[in-house]
Amino acid sequence: MDPLTILGISAAVVQFVDFGTKLLSHATGAYKSATGKESTNAALSTVSEDIQLLCGEVDKKLAVFAATVPSGSLDEVYLRLCSQCGDIARELNNAISKLQARGMKNQCQIPGTGDSRCTRIKDTTWNTLTIMLQSILSEKRIGELREKMHDTRQQVSLAALVCLWDDAKKQGKILSQISQQQLDIMSTLNRIDMTAQNFGQELHETVGGANRDSQTCKDIESAIWSARWQPEYPLPGSSTSSEKASSLLKMDISISRIVHSLLFPTMKDREATIQKSYADTYHWIFSDAPCPEVVLTQQSWSGFSTWLQNRTQDIFWITGKPGSGKSTLMKFIAAHPVVEENLSRWSGSLPFIKAVFYSWNAGTVLQKSHEGLLRSLLHQCLSQQHHLVPAVCPRRWEATQMLERHLNLPDWSLAELMECLNSLFLACRGQYNLVFFIDGLDEFNGDHSQLVEFIKDLSQQNGIKICVTSRPWNVFNDTFIRSPSLRLQDLTRGDIKRYVIGNFNECPAYKELYAISIRSAEQLVQTILDKADGVFLWVSLVVRTLVVQMREGDKFADLQATLDSLPGDLGNLFDAIWRRIDERYLSDASRFILLLENSLMPLRALAVWIIDEEDNLALDFNTMERLSQSSAEKIVRRRLNSRTLGLLETSPGGLVTYLHRTVQEWVKSGNTLETIYTARPMNFDPRLELLTAETVLLREKGLWQGRNERDIWEHMANCLSYAARVENSDLRNERLTQLLDKWDINAREMSGRSLEWPRIQPWSTSGCSFIGLAAQFCLLPYLQDKVTDMPSVLQSDPSNVHLLGHAVFGRDYFEQRWAEGFIGKLEPLKMHYFVPERRLELVHFLLAHGVNTSRKKDIERQVSRLVGQNWRGEKTYWIAVGKLLKSHNQVWRALSIHRKWEGRS
């Protein structure tokens, strides 16, 4: 079919669907017939005739082409979708026929008046007709028909776009060009009605990006995404011929967008926190045999270089105790040129693609999840070989080609990532080999047995090598017991000795002591080696402690006594270090650890510096020299060293982190966290302090530039989550309100959206005010303060969900529904902070103070559904909030009756 025909048929469908949707909605106002005549009263026969007229227009247009369209073609799929209008029309007319048959027997209730009056059914108001249809069709069926009409409109719009796109490809044009061409032609033809022109304009604005925020555009994006596309052209090879180079240049924008969408902000943070290996350590891994002094066990040694070169599908497993240096070794080998040379021998004539993932249990969800692993591996592989993108990510590729750069790419789901990884193996077959280094299997969240099965399945693919590290847990030991492996604590004694002597020699006091008693110096080193038992982390902490004592002039006897008193177990060693912290610094140590424990994002050293500064809300980092920011980070590093004695540190990337995962495990063990919490300063709330820092940092241009809206939203949502977690007290609540007002102002200014900045929330279509967000996140003290100062906020929320809905359902409800509608119900979203008692208190407060309740019935119906679903496992909450809404209903009815009688008297 030609594009003009497609637009004409689509417009007829849209006109019918819009009419039917209005008929089934609680729309008020004058009835507008298919001929354009408006009337307050609508005869049922007229409505029935209009339905037949509109549906007949669709059928008439379809009949012309139905016999000539090839079966299975895009046009045939398109016509089949359009024909759904007939089914809807028949059901609506059947319902109207039943109403006509009832004659004058029924009475209709005029909504909102409480007045029952006799009305002739054949001559009724448009709004009343809608109400009366509910007596024929159940509420559930009406909802299903509305949803079906919505889906029909969405699918027809998509199918029209696909057909236009197919025509554009045949003509060698892009979709926006072909849609503009059709608009130009339509404007000159009298036979094209206004509805068709409007629909054509709508599609053109969609593909051209002028109508980015329309619901139609969002619906089309959603439908495009749920389709399963396959590329229709051959995958470009790695040749650099001028023809292929030109082709790659045209695809570059789409490819870059897709590759960039795999990136997540903390992808490289873990690697940055891993200490670089000490000079001249770990080189033994490239030897054919271990050092003679190594006492071998079954798992101590397998030749790593041999494994790199051999054509084997075995996974290489590096294991060891906590703190033995597994991640440092992985970082060492992943970038070492000897590894590259050995892999080249294995790969032969084919190039290889290498990807590395460092899992981090103390990091964000994506740093310790299956999803984060896949995103990182795919991002690295596709960054190295861009031309693989169309074959590896066909759905994203086709979608970006259809809507060009204006498509909002959705978040990656685990199902799609798995699909893309399988496509990567197929695309690389015969062209590339793959090498994956995966550090810290034990740091992943979730079921580790599923993780190792997944890695085993990967290793069975042709042309792939995988090296992993983990602690020697049973799940890993059982899986990799027959794999080539290294047990690290058995192999690093020489490295530890080199590290100890090297650090001691950097201390002038040690050289002075060594000159007096070489034997005592050697005995001290020997004791460290014996007591360390291969745990590098223990050695680094002990060496730091001893060097401090040397600088203070302690004798070897004093040093030996300290060494003997320090526990060999890491947990007990951390206890000992905590007890050694100077009493005047104990509250600072507590503050720093609590800030890190409560941070929902990587904790920047700059944020800690802001928290420690006086009048911090007046700071503006856009005017600070980079040198000043660097100095601030250095100040924080110095404070952490003195206050926590090395338990916390700063990474090269400027993040505050635990020295090692074992420190975090110690903090969370037993009564340790309670002990640390007890040492905090009076009235210190880490969430309030973190919100303070983020309020200042919100003015950083780097947060807003070059990041997609979903990443920005996640950052903003974490800030609001800090506010939700602040402990309740008058002093804190006053400061919280001031902070949130300042935070809102900064968000308006920096986003460039003024009051509309909350529209970056994924589900939001017509926009949500900051007051609405405060209700979603249950910021009760803030709302109490605002309602007291300005009661009108209870009525003025401009969003399509009233303030009461935000308060009842919360953030998770809206974002879960958005995700399911956009990418399908693939897996549950992570659930955020939710305290039922606090949310009930908020709902009660809003109802008691006169919140807008015009949509309360809709809210009550949805709450009833959620009770049945036991959504989020919070059935008790949904029952309680349902009762709260109904009890308010009874009070409201009583007040209404009282006011009505007062008016009559």
C-alpha positions in Angstrom: 0.0 0.0 0.0 1.1 3.5 -0.6 1.9 5.8 2.4 -1.2 8.0 1.8 -3.5 5.0 2.0 -1.8 3.8 5.2 -2.4 7.2 6.8 -6.0 7.4 5.6 -6.9 4.0 7.1 -5.0 4.7 10.3 -6.8 8.0 10.7 -10.2 6.2 10.4 -9.2 3.7 13.1 -8.0 6.5 15.4 -11.3 8.4 14.9 -13.3 5.3 15.8 -11.1 4.5 18.9 -11.2 8.0 20.2 -15.0 8.0 19.9 -15.3 4.6 21.7 -12.9 5.6 24.4 -14.9 8.7 25.2 -18.1 6.7 25.3 -16.7 4.3 27.9 -15.0 7.0 30.0 -16.5 9.3 32.6 -16.4 12.2 30.2 -18.7 15.2 30.8 -19.9 17.9 28.4 -21.6 18.1 25.1 -21.9 15.0 22.9 -20.3 15.5 19.5 -21.6 13.2 16.8 -19.6 11.7 13.9 -20.9 14.5 11.7 -19.5 17.2 14.1 -22.8 18.4 15.5 -22.8 19.0 19.3 -25.7 18.3 21.6 -26.2 18.1 25.3 -28.7 15.2 24.7 -27.8 12.2 22.7 -30.4 9.8 21.3 -29.2 6.2 21.6 -30.0 5.6 18.0 -27.7 8.5 17.0 -24.9 7.0 19.1 -25.4 3.6 17.5 -25.5 5.1 14.0 -22.3 6.9 14.7 -20.5 3.8 15.8 -21.6 2.0 12.7 -20.6 5.0 10.6 -17.1 5.2 12.0 -16.5 1.5 11.9 -18.0 1.3 8.4 -15.5 3.9 7.3 -12.7 1.6 8.5 -14.2 -1.4 6.9 -14.7 0.4 3.6 -11.1 1.4 3.4 -9.9 -2.1 4.4 -12.1 -3.8 1.8 -10.4 -2.1 -1.1 -7.0 -3.7 -0.3 -7.8 -6.9 1.7 -7.9 -9.1 -1.4 -4.7 -7.8 -3.0 -2.3 -7.7 0.0 0.1 -10.6 0.2 -0.3 -13.0 3.1 2.3 -12.6 5.9 3.4 -9.2 4.6 3.7 -6.0 6.7 0.6 -4.7 5.0 -1.4 -7.8 5.8 -0.4 -7.5 9.5 -1.4 -3.9 9.4 -4.9 -4.5 7.9 -5.5 -7.3 10.4 -4.9 -5.0 13.3 -7.2 -2.4 11.8 -10.0 -4.9 11.5 -10.2 -5.2 15.3 -12.5 -2.2 15.2 -15.4 -4.4 14.0 -15.3 -6.6 17.1 -15.4 -3.6 19.4 -18.2 -1.9 17.4 -20.4 -5.0 17.6 -20.1 -5.3 21.3 -20.9 -1.6 21.9 -23.9 -1.7 19.6 -25.2 -4.8 21.4 -25.0 -2.9 24.7 -26.9 0.1 23.3 -29.6 -2.2 21.8 -30.2 -3.6 25.3 -30.5 -0.1 26.6 -33.1 0.8 23.9 -35.1 -2.4 24.7 -35.4 -1.2 28.4 -37.3 1.9 27.3 -38.4 4.0 30.3 -38.2 1.3 33.0 -34.9 2.4 34.5 -34.0 5.5 36.4 -30.5 7.0 36.2 -28.6 8.6 39.0 -27.1 11.9 38.1 -23.6 11.7 39.5 -22.7 14.1 42.3 -26.3 15.3 43.0 -27.7 12.4 45.0 -31.0 13.2 43.0 -32.8 10.2 41.4 -34.9 11.4 38.5 -36.7 9.7 35.6 -35.0 10.2 32.3 -36.1 8.9 28.9 -33.3 6.6 27.7 -33.6 7.6 24.1 -32.9 11.2 25.1 -30.3 11.3 27.8 -27.2 13.3 28.7 -23.8 12.2 27.3 -22.4 11.7 30.8 -25.5 9.7 31.9 -25.2 7.5 28.8 -21.7 6.6 29.9 -23.0 5.7 33.4 -25.9 3.7 32.0 -23.6 1.6 29.8 -22.1 0.3 33.1 -25.5 -1.4 33.9 -25.1 -3.5 30.7 -21.4 -4.0 30.6 -19.5 -4.9 33.9 -16.9 -2.5 35.2 -14.3 -5.1 34.4 -15.5 -5.5 30.8 -15.6 -1.7 30.3 -12.0 -1.6 31.5 -11.0 -4.4 29.1 -12.7 -2.6 26.1 -10.9 0.6 27.0 -7.6 -1.2 27.2 -8.3 -3.0 23.9 -9.1 0.2 22.1 -5.9 1.8 23.6 -3.9 -1.2 22.4 -5.5 -1.1 19.0 -4.6 2.6 18.5 -1.0 1.9 19.8 -0.6 -1.2 17.5 -2.0 0.5 14.4 0.3 3.5 15.0 3.2 1.2 15.3 2.1 -0.8 12.2 1.7 2.4 10.2 5.2 3.4 11.2 6.6 0.0 10.2 4.9 0.2 6.8 6.2 3.8 6.3 9.6 2.7 7.4 9.6 -0.2 5.0 8.7 2.2 2.2 11.4 4.6 3.3 14.1 1.8 3.2 13.0 0.9 -0.3 13.5 4.5 -1.4 16.8 4.9 0.4 15.4 7.5 2.8 15.0 7.9 6.5 11.6 7.7 8.2 11.4 11.4 9.0 12.0 12.2 5.4 9.3 9.9 4.0 6.8 11.1 6.7 7.4 14.7 5.7 7.0 13.9 2.1 3.6 12.4 2.8 2.5 15.4 4.8 3.5 17.7 1.9 1.4 15.6 -0.6 -1.6 15.4 1.8 -1.8 19.2 2.2 -2.4 19.5 -1.6 -5.1 16.9 -1.9 -8.8 17.6 -1.1 -9.6 13.9 -0.7 -7.6 13.6 2.5 -9.7 14.5 5.5 -8.5 16.5 8.5 -8.3 13.4 10.8 -5.9 11.8 8.4 -3.8 14.9 8.2 -3.7 15.2 12.0 -2.7 11.6 12.3 0.0 12.0 9.7 1.3 15.1 11.6 1.3 13.1 14.8 3.4 10.4 13.3 5.8 12.9 11.8 6.3 14.7 15.1 6.9 11.3 16.7 9.7 10.3 14.4 11.1 13.8 14.2 11.3 14.3 17.9 9.0 17.4 18.1 6.5 15.5 20.1 8.8 13.7 22.5 6.6 13.9 25.6 3.3 12.9 24.0 1.6 9.7 25.3 1.3 8.5 21.7 5.0 8.6 21.3 5.6 6.8 24.6 3.0 4.2 23.6 4.7 3.7 20.2 8.1 3.3 21.9 6.7 0.8 24.2 5.2 -1.2 21.4 8.3 -1.1 19.3 10.3 -2.4 22.3 8.0 -5.3 22.9 8.4 -6.5 19.3 11.1 -9.0 18.4 13.1 -7.5 15.5 15.6 -9.3 13.3 18.2 -7.4 11.2 17.4 -7.5 7.5 20.9 -6.9 6.2 24.2 -8.8 6.4 26.4 -8.0 9.4 29.3 -5.7 8.3 32.6 -7.5 8.5 35.8 -6.1 10.1 37.1 -5.1 6.7 38.1 -1.5 6.2 37.0 -1.2 2.6 35.6 2.2 1.7 32.1 0.9 1.1 31.9 -0.7 4.6 33.6 2.2 6.2 30.9 4.5 4.7 28.2 2.1 6.0 29.7 2.1 9.5 29.8 5.9 9.5 26.1 6.1 8.8 25.3 3.7 11.6 27.6 5.4 14.1 25.1 7.5 16.0 22.8 4.5 16.6 25.6 2.2 17.6 27.1 4.7 20.0 23.7 5.2 21.7 23.2 1.5 22.1 26.7 0.9 23.5 26.5 3.9 25.8 23.1 2.6 27.1 25.0 -0.5 28.5 27.2 1.7 30.6 26.3 2.4 34.2 27.8 5.1 36.4 29.7 2.8 38.8 30.9 0.3 36.2 34.6 1.2 36.7 34.5 2.1 40.4 35.5 -1.2 41.8 38.6 -1.5 39.6 39.7 2.0 40.7 39.5 0.9 44.4 41.7 -2.2 44.0 45.2 -1.5 45.1 47.9 -1.7 42.4 50.2 -4.7 43.1 53.3 -3.9 45.0 56.6 -3.7 43.0 57.9 -7.1 41.7 55.1 -9.1 43.2 52.9 -11.8 41.5 55.3 -12.4 38.6 55.5 -16.0 39.7 52.1 -16.6 38.1 53.8 -16.7 34.6 56.3 -19.4 35.7 56.1 -23.0 34.7 56.5 -24.1 38.3 56.1 -22.5 41.7 59.0 -21.3 43.9 60.9 -24.2 45.7 59.8 -23.0 49.1 56.1 -23.3 48.3 54.4 -26.3 50.0 52.0 -27.5 47.3 48.5 -28.9 48.0 46.1 -30.2 45.4 44.8 -26.8 44.6 47.9 -24.7 45.1 49.3 -24.7 41.6 48.2 -25.0 38.0 50.2 -23.4 35.2 48.4 -20.2 34.3 50.5 -19.5 31.2 49.9 -23.0 30.0 46.1 -22.6 30.4 46.2 -19.2 28.5 47.9 -20.8 25.5 46.0 -24.2 25.4 42.8 -24.8 23.5 40.8 -25.8 26.5 37.3 -25.0 27.7 38.3 -25.4 31.4 37.6 -22.4 33.6 40.7 -21.2 35.5 39.9 -20.6 39.2 42.0 -18.4 41.5 40.9 -18.9 45.1 42.2 -17.8 48.5 41.3 -16.6 52.0 39.6 -13.2 52.5 42.2 -10.6 52.1 44.8 -12.8 50.4 45.0 -10.5 47.3 42.7 -12.2 44.7 41.4 -8.9 43.3 44.9 -7.4 43.2 46.2 -10.4 41.3 43.2 -10.2 38.9 43.9 -6.6 38.2 47.6 -7.5 37.7 47.0 -10.2 35.1 44.1 -8.6 33.3 46.4 -5.8 32.0 49.7 -7.6 31.8 51.4 -7.8 28.3 52.5 -11.4 29.0 48.8 -12.4 29.2 48.1 -10.7 25.9 51.0 -12.6 24.2 49.8 -15.9 25.6 46.2 -15.3 24.5 47.4 -14.4 21.0 49.1 -17.8 20.8 45.8 -19.5 21.8 43.6 -17.4 19.4 45.8 -17.9 16.4 44.7 -16.1 13.3 41.6 -14.7 14.9 41.7 -11.5 17.0 40.3 -11.8 20.5 38.0 -9.6 22.6 38.8 -9.3 26.3 36.4 -8.1 29.0 36.9 -7.8 32.8 34.3 -7.5 35.5 35.1 -6.8 39.2 32.2 -7.6 41.4 31.8 -5.5 44.6 29.5 -6.5 47.4 29.9 -3.1 49.1 28.8 -1.3 45.8 25.6 -0.6 44.0 23.2 -3.3 42.8 24.7 -3.4 39.3 28.2 -3.9 40.8 27.2 -7.2 42.3 24.5 -8.6 40.1 24.1 -10.9 37.1 22.7 -7.9 35.2 25.7 -5.8 36.0 28.0 -8.5 34.9 26.3 -8.9 31.5 26.1 -5.2 30.9 29.8 -4.8 31.7 30.9 -7.7 29.5 28.7 -6.6 26.5 29.7 -3.0 26.9 33.4 -3.8 26.7 33.0 -6.2 23.8 30.9 -3.9 21.7 33.1 -0.9 22.5 36.0 -2.8 21.0 34.0 -4.0 17.9 31.2 -1.5 17.2 30.1 -3.3 14.0 28.8 -6.2 16.0 26.0 -4.1 17.5 23.3 -4.7 14.9 23.7 -8.5 15.2 24.1 -8.5 19.0 21.3 -6.0 19.9 18.9 -6.4 16.9 15.8 -5.1 18.7 17.5 -1.9 19.9 19.2 -1.5 16.5 15.9 -1.8 14.6 14.1 0.5 17.0 16.8 3.2 16.8 16.7 2.9 13.0 13.0 3.4 13.0 12.8 6.4 15.3 16.4 7.5 14.8 18.0 9.3 17.7 14.6 10.3 19.2 13.7 6.9 20.7 14.0 6.7 24.5 15.9 3.5 25.0 14.4 1.6 27.9 16.4 0.1 30.8 18.1 -3.2 30.1 16.3 -6.3 31.4 18.1 -9.5 32.4 16.2 -11.4 29.7 17.3 -9.0 26.9 20.9 -9.1 28.2 21.0 -12.8 28.0 19.5 -12.7 24.5 22.3 -10.2 23.5 25.0 -12.4 25.0 23.8 -15.4 23.0 23.8 -13.2 19.9 27.3 -12.1 20.7 28.5 -15.7 20.6 26.8 -16.3 17.3 28.2 -13.0 15.8 31.7 -13.8 16.9 31.8 -17.3 15.6 34.6 -17.6 13.1 35.5 -13.9 13.5 36.6 -13.4 17.1 37.5 -15.3 20.2 36.4 -14.1 23.6 38.2 -13.9 27.0 36.4 -13.0 30.2 38.1 -12.3 33.6 35.5 -12.3 36.4 36.6 -11.2 39.8 34.8 -12.0 43.1 32.1 -14.6 42.4 31.5 -14.6 46.2 30.7 -10.8 46.1 27.6 -11.4 43.9 24.2 -11.1 45.4 21.7 -13.9 44.9 22.0 -17.6 44.3 25.7 -18.5 43.7 24.9 -21.9 42.4 22.9 -20.3 39.5 25.9 -18.0 38.9 28.4 -20.8 38.6 26.1 -22.8 36.3 25.8 -19.7 34.1 29.6 -19.4 33.9 29.9 -23.1 33.2 27.5 -22.8 30.3 29.5 -19.8 29.0 32.7 -21.8 29.1 31.2 -24.5 26.8 30.8 -22.0 23.9 33.4 -22.3 21.2 36.3 -19.8 21.2 36.0 -18.6 24.8 38.3 -18.5 27.9 37.1 -17.6 31.4 39.2 -16.9 34.5 37.4 -16.4 37.8 38.3 -15.6 41.4 36.4 -16.3 44.6 36.7 -17.4 48.2 36.9 -21.2 48.7 33.2 -21.5 49.5 31.6 -25.0 49.0 29.6 -23.9 46.0 32.7 -22.8 44.2 34.9 -25.6 45.5 32.4 -28.2 44.3 32.2 -26.6 40.9 35.8 -25.9 40.1 37.5 -28.7 42.1 38.7 -30.3 38.8 39.5 -27.1 37.0 43.0 -25.6 36.8 43.4 -23.4 39.9 45.7 -21.5 42.2 45.3 -21.2 46.0 46.7 -17.8 46.7 47.7 -17.9 50.3 50.1 -20.8 49.6 52.0 -18.8 46.9 52.5 -15.3 48.2 55.0 -15.7 51.1 57.8 -14.2 49.0 55.6 -11.3 47.9 54.6 -10.6 51.5 58.2 -10.6 52.5 59.1 -8.2 49.7 56.2 -5.9 50.7 57.1 -5.8 54.4 60.8 -5.1 53.9 60.0 -2.5 51.2 57.7 -0.6 53.5 60.0 -0.8 56.5 62.9 0.5 54.4 60.9 3.6 53.5 60.9 4.5 57.3 64.1 6.1 58.5 63.5 4.9 62.0 63.5 1.3 60.8 66.9 1.8 59.2 68.3 3.1 62.4 66.9 0.1 64.4 68.2 -2.3 61.7 71.7 -0.9 61.9 71.7 -1.7 65.7 70.2 -5.2 65.5 69.9 -7.0 62.2 68.8 -10.1 64.0 65.9 -8.4 65.7 64.8 -6.9 62.4 64.8 -10.2 60.7 62.9 -11.8 63.6 60.2 -9.1 63.4 59.8 -9.8 59.6 59.7 -13.5 60.2 57.0 -13.2 62.8 54.9 -11.2 60.5 55.3 -13.8 57.7 54.3 -16.7 60.0 51.4 -14.9 61.6 50.0 -13.6 58.3 49.3 -17.0 56.8 49.2 -15.6 53.4 46.6 -12.8 54.1 48.0 -9.7 52.5 45.4 -7.4 54.1 46.4 -8.4 57.6 50.0 -7.7 56.7 49.3 -4.2 55.4 47.4 -3.2 58.6 50.0 -4.6 60.9 52.9 -2.9 58.9 51.1 0.4 59.1 50.7 0.0 62.9 54.3 -0.9 63.4 55.6 1.9 61.2 53.7 4.5 63.3 55.4 3.1 66.5 58.8 3.2 64.8 58.4 6.9 64.1 57.6 7.4 67.7 60.9 5.8 68.7 59.7 2.4 70.0 62.4 -0.3 70.4 62.3 -3.7 68.6 61.1 -5.2 71.9 58.1 -2.8 71.9 57.4 -3.6 68.3 57.6 -7.3 68.9 55.2 -7.0 71.9 52.7 -5.1 69.8 52.9 -7.7 67.0 52.4 -10.6 69.5 49.3 -8.8 70.9 47.6 -8.3 67.6 45.2 -11.1 66.7 45.9 -13.2 63.6 42.2 -13.3 62.7 41.0 -10.3 60.7 37.8 -9.7 62.6 39.6 -9.6 66.0 42.3 -7.4 64.4 39.7 -4.9 63.4 38.3 -4.9 67.0 41.9 -4.2 68.2 42.3 -1.4 65.7 38.9 0.2 66.8 40.1 0.1 70.4 43.4 1.8 69.5 41.6 4.8 67.9 42.4 8.0 69.9 39.4 8.9 72.1 39.1 12.4 70.7 38.8 10.9 67.2 36.3 8.2 68.1 33.2 10.3 67.2 34.7 11.2 63.9 35.5 7.5 63.1 31.8 6.7 64.0 30.5 9.5 61.7 32.6 8.3 58.8 31.6 4.7 59.1 27.9 5.6 59.5 28.0 7.8 56.5 29.4 5.0 54.4 27.0 2.5 55.8 24.0 4.7 55.0 25.1 5.9 51.6 22.8 4.7 48.8 25.4 5.8 46.2 29.2 5.6 46.0 30.3 8.0 48.8 32.5 10.7 47.4 35.3 12.2 49.5 34.0 15.6 48.3 30.6 14.8 50.0 32.4 14.0 53.3 34.3 17.3 53.1 31.1 19.2 52.5 29.5 17.6 55.5 32.5 18.7 57.7 32.4 22.3 56.4 30.6 25.2 58.2 27.9 27.0 56.2 28.1 24.2 53.6 24.9 25.1 51.8 26.5 28.3 50.5 29.2 26.3 48.7 29.2 26.3 44.9 31.4 23.7 43.2 31.0 25.2 39.8 33.2 28.1 40.9 35.7 26.0 42.7 39.0 25.4 41.0 39.7 21.7 40.3 42.8 22.1 42.4 40.6 23.1 45.4 38.4 20.0 44.9 41.5 17.8 44.8 42.8 19.4 48.0 39.4 18.7 49.7 39.8 15.1 48.8 43.3 15.0 50.2 42.0 16.5 53.4 39.4 13.8 53.7 42.1 11.1 53.0 44.2 12.4 55.8 41.2 12.5 58.2 40.3 9.0 57.4 43.8 7.8 58.0 44.0 9.4 61.4 40.4 8.8 62.6 39.9 5.2 61.4 43.5 4.0 61.4 43.1 2.6 57.9 39.7 0.9 58.2 38.4 3.4 55.7 40.3 4.9 52.7 39.8 6.9 49.6 40.1 5.4 46.1 42.1 7.0 43.2 38.6 8.0 41.9 37.9 10.1 45.0 35.5 7.6 46.7 35.4 6.7 50.4 35.5 2.9 50.7 36.2 0.2 53.2 39.8 -0.9 53.2 38.5 -4.4 52.2 35.2 -6.3 52.1 36.2 -8.0 55.4 36.1 -4.6 57.1 32.4 -4.2 56.0 31.7 -7.7 57.2 33.2 -6.8 60.6 31.1 -3.7 60.8 27.9 -5.7 60.2 28.9 -8.6 62.6 27.7 -9.0 66.2 27.3 -5.8 68.1 30.0 -3.9 66.2 27.6 -1.5 64.4 25.8 -0.8 67.7 29.2 0.0 69.3 30.1 2.4 66.4 26.6 4.0 66.6 27.0 4.7 70.3 30.2 6.6 69.6 28.5 9.1 67.2 28.1 12.8 68.1 24.8 13.8 69.7 21.9 14.5 67.2 24.0 13.2 64.3 21.9 11.6 61.6 23.9 10.2 58.6 20.9 10.4 56.2 20.4 14.1 57.0 24.1 14.8 56.5 24.2 12.9 53.2 21.2 14.9 52.0 23.0 18.1 52.9 26.0 17.1 50.8 23.8 16.0 47.8 21.9 19.3 48.0 25.2 21.2 47.4 26.5 18.7 44.8 23.2 18.9 42.9 24.6 22.2 41.5 27.4 20.3 39.8 27.0 20.6 36.1 28.6 17.1 35.7 25.5 15.5 37.2 23.2 16.9 34.5 25.5 16.9 31.4 26.0 13.7 29.3 23.8 11.5 31.5 20.4 10.0 30.5 17.3 10.9 32.4 17.0 7.6 34.1 20.4 7.8 35.7 19.7 11.3 36.8 16.3 10.2 38.2 17.9 7.3 40.2 20.3 9.8 41.7 17.5 12.2 42.6 15.4 9.3 44.0 18.3 8.2 46.3 18.5 11.8 47.6 14.7 11.7 48.4 15.2 8.3 50.1 17.7 9.9 52.4 15.0 12.4 53.4 12.5 9.6 54.0 14.9 7.8 56.4 15.8 10.8 58.6 14.9 10.1 62.2 11.9 12.1 63.5 12.6 15.0 65.8 11.6 18.7 65.9 15.2 19.8 65.3 15.8 17.5 62.5 12.4 18.1 60.8 13.0 21.9 60.7 16.4 21.4 59.1 14.9 18.7 56.7 12.3 21.1 55.4 14.9 23.8 54.8 17.1 21.3 53.0 14.3 20.0 50.7 13.3 23.5 49.7 16.9 24.2 48.8 17.2 20.9 47.0 14.1 21.6 45.0 15.3 25.0 44.0 18.7 23.6 42.9 16.9 20.9 40.9 14.7 23.5 39.1 17.7 25.7 38.2 20.1 22.9 37.1 17.6 20.8 35.2 16.4 23.7 33.1 12.8 22.5 33.6 11.8 24.8 36.4 8.8 23.4 38.3 8.5 20.5 35.8 11.8 18.8 36.7 10.0 15.9 38.5 8.9 14.8 35.0 12.2 12.9 34.7 10.6 10.2 36.8 10.2 7.3 34.4 6.4 6.7 34.7 5.5 10.4 34.7 3.6 11.6 31.5 1.8 14.9 32.3 4.2 15.7 35.1 4.4 15.3 38.9 5.0 18.2 41.2 7.6 18.2 44.0 4.8 18.0 46.5 3.7 14.8 44.7 7.2 13.3 44.9 7.2 14.2 48.6 4.0 12.2 49.0 5.5 9.3 47.0 8.5 9.1 49.2 6.4 9.6 52.4 8.2 12.8 53.5 5.6 13.4 56.3 7.4 16.2 58.2 7.9 18.2 55.0 4.3 17.8 53.9 3.0 18.7 57.4 5.1 21.9 57.3 3.9 22.8 53.8 0.2 22.1 54.4 0.4 24.3 57.6 1.9 27.2 55.7 -0.1 26.8 52.4 -3.2 24.5 52.6 -3.8 25.0 48.8 -1.0 22.5 48.0 -3.6 19.8 48.9 -5.6 20.8 45.8 -3.0 22.1 43.3 -0.9 19.0 42.3 -0.9 19.3 38.5 -0.1 15.6 37.8 -2.4 13.0 36.3 -2.3 11.3 39.7 -3.7 13.3 42.6 -1.7 13.9 45.8 -3.7 11.2 47.6 -2.7 8.6 45.0 1.0 9.5 45.4 0.7 9.0 49.2 -1.3 5.8 49.1 0.8 3.9 46.5 4.3 5.3 46.8 7.2 5.3 44.3 7.4 1.5 43.7 3.8 1.2 42.5 4.2 3.7 39.7 7.6 2.7 38.5 6.7 -1.0 38.6 3.7 -0.4 36.4 5.8 1.7 34.1 8.4 -1.0 33.7 5.8 -3.7 33.1 4.1 -1.6 30.4 7.4 -0.7 28.7 9.5 -3.9 28.7 7.0 -6.5 29.7 6.7 -8.3 33.1 10.2 -9.9 32.9 11.3 -9.6 36.5 10.4 -7.6 39.6 11.9 -4.3 40.3 13.9 -3.9 43.4 11.7 -2.6 46.2 12.7 0.6 48.0 12.3 1.9 51.5 8.7 1.3 52.7 7.4 1.8 56.2 3.6 1.0 56.2 2.9 2.7 59.6 4.5 5.9 58.4 2.7 5.8 55.1 -0.7 5.2 56.8 0.1 8.2 59.0 0.7 10.3 55.9 -2.6 9.2 54.3 -4.5 9.9 57.5 -2.9 13.4 57.7 -3.8 14.3 54.1 -7.4 13.1 54.4 -7.9 14.9 57.7 -6.6 18.2 56.2 -8.9 18.1 53.1 -6.8 16.7 50.3 -8.4 16.6 46.9 -10.4 13.3 46.9 -12.0 13.6 43.4 -10.3 10.3 42.4 -10.6 8.5 45.6 -13.0 5.9 44.2 -10.4 4.9 41.6 -7.8 4.7 44.4 -10.1 2.5 46.5 -10.7 0.1 43.5 -7.0 -0.3 42.9 -6.2 -0.8 46.6 -8.8 -3.7 46.5 -6.9 -5.3 43.6 -3.6 -4.9 45.4 -5.0 -6.6 48.5 -5.9 -9.6 46.4 -2.4 -9.6 44.8 -0.7 -9.2 48.2 1.5 -6.7 46.2 5.0 -6.3 47.7 4.0 -8.7 50.4 2.3 -5.8 52.2 -1.2 -7.1 52.3 -1.7 -5.8 55.9 -0.9 -2.3 54.7 -3.3 -2.4 51.7 -6.1 -3.7 54.0 -5.4 -0.9 56.5 -5.3 1.9 53.9 -8.5 0.6 52.3 -10.3 0.8 55.7 -8.8 4.3 56.2 -10.2 5.5 52.8 -13.6 4.0 53.5 -13.9 5.4 57.0 -13.1 8.8 55.6 -15.8 8.2 53.0 -18.4 7.7 55.7 -17.3 10.9 57.5 -17.4 12.8 54.1 -21.0 11.6 53.4 -22.2 12.7 56.8 -20.7 16.1 56.3 -22.2 16.4 52.9 -25.7 15.6 54.2 -25.3 18.0 57.1 -24.2 20.8 54.7 -27.1 20.1 52.3 -29.7 20.3 55.1 -28.1 23.5 56.4 -28.5 24.9 52.9 -32.2 24.0 52.7 -32.9 25.6 56.1 
